[in-house]
Amino acid sequence: MKIAVLGATRGMGRALARKLAQRGERLFLLGRNPLELERSARDLEAHGAPVEVGTAHCDLLDPDSFEPALEAADRALSGFDTLIVTAGLFATQDALEADSAARARLLSADFSHTVQLCELARERLLARGGGTLCVFSSVAGERGRKPVILYGAAKAGLSHYLEGLDHKFRAHGLRVVTVKPGFVKTGMTADLEPPPFAGEPDAVADIVVRALDRGTPVVYAPRIWRLIMLVIRALPRAAMRRIAF
Ligand SMILES: NC(=O)c1ccc[n+]([C@@H]2O[C@H](COP(=O)([O-])OP(=O)(O)OC[C@H]3O[C@@H](n4cnc5c(N)ncnc54)[C@H](OP(=O)(O)O)[C@@H]3O)[C@@H](O)[C@H]2O)c1
């Protein structure tokens, strides 16, 4: 595979990129921080990437950076066949209710800008017969929940968009893999109390690599979150109003 990754400098994206490097995939890193990008590229080469890992600037808060970033990935990989987007923002519901600028940033990064980036990648992939878009959404998008109303709304919109892409373009060769992590221990969740069934980035990466190979349209990671969300989706509104989850 020839894979461009946005978000490989930390957390689940880093774990996933390392697994892909170890099995010899060609990688190109997109991100907003040049120093971290360079460090991550060298790290992936040390983990077995078969050829030099290139990098390009891509900031989810700056849609003007998307087209040049994808163009750079295309040039370096002679046409990427897979785009993985793990980059995203998180903030607590309390913080987002109190800060309209933070709210605007999160809603843009996690929904509209991610969708715009995917649209540009979709055009490129379809023009050459297809490929794979693998995007990290969240279980937070499965139900309106008190602690993640705004973050969950952005991820719900993103999941919905990705589902529609799968329905429309699968037959044209576009494979869409939507990853729905539950709580995973990364920098993003470092300030939160881990619930039971909290996952580790490495285990998530194994699940995502398998999903990439199979073209699985929706994958929960850790897997137990599929069952947890099945229950949560079935709860009546009266119960959702009472619980803190
Ligand atoms: N951790 C969880 O429990 C959890 C649960 C559900 C869903 N998710 C989702 O899973 C994905 C990965 O989460 P994670 O926990 O691995 O996050 P993380 O450890 O915080 O890593 C986030 C990554 O996104 C990049 N990023 C952030 N803002 C960016 C921007 N404006 N432009 C470009 N890149 C940017 C970061 O790059 P820098 O190094 O430049 O900051 C970093 O590589 C996210 O979409 C998240 O919403 C996470």
The ligand as an ORCA input file, in Angstrom:
! r2SCAN-3c Opt
* xyz 0 1
  N      -8.346      8.699     22.612
  C      -9.633      8.384     22.647
  O     -10.139      7.885     23.671
  C     -10.503      8.572     21.438
  C     -11.822      8.099     21.517
  C     -12.651      8.243     20.412
  C     -12.181      8.830     19.260
  N     -10.898      9.302     19.216
  C     -10.461      9.907     17.965
  O      -9.363      9.166     17.463
  C      -8.446     10.036     16.782
  C      -7.051      9.892     17.355
  O      -7.095     10.233     18.727
  P      -5.814     10.120     19.691
  O      -6.354      9.815     21.040
  O      -4.795      9.240     19.059
  O      -5.329     11.644     19.670
  P      -3.937     12.347     20.090
  O      -3.045     11.393     20.803
  O      -4.323     13.615     20.754
  O      -3.275     12.659     18.667
  C      -3.942     13.562     17.844
  C      -3.189     13.700     16.539
  O      -3.898     14.684     15.779
  C      -2.975     15.661     15.340
  N      -3.608     16.969     15.230
  C      -4.284     17.640     16.191
  N      -4.697     18.817     15.719
  C      -4.273     18.898     14.434
  C      -4.391     19.880     13.418
  N      -5.016     21.049     13.629
  N      -3.827     19.631     12.215
  C      -3.190     18.473     11.990
  N      -3.042     17.502     12.914
  C      -3.580     17.716     14.120
  C      -1.877     15.674     16.397
  O      -0.721     16.261     15.843
  P       0.311     17.199     16.691
  O       1.399     16.286     17.130
  O       0.719     18.223     15.709
  O      -0.462     17.774     17.845
  C      -1.775     14.194     16.695
  O      -0.940     13.554     15.748
  C      -9.060     11.444     16.914
  O      -9.824     11.726     15.774
  C      -9.979     11.320     18.115
  O     -11.046     12.258     18.049
  C     -10.065      9.192     20.280
*
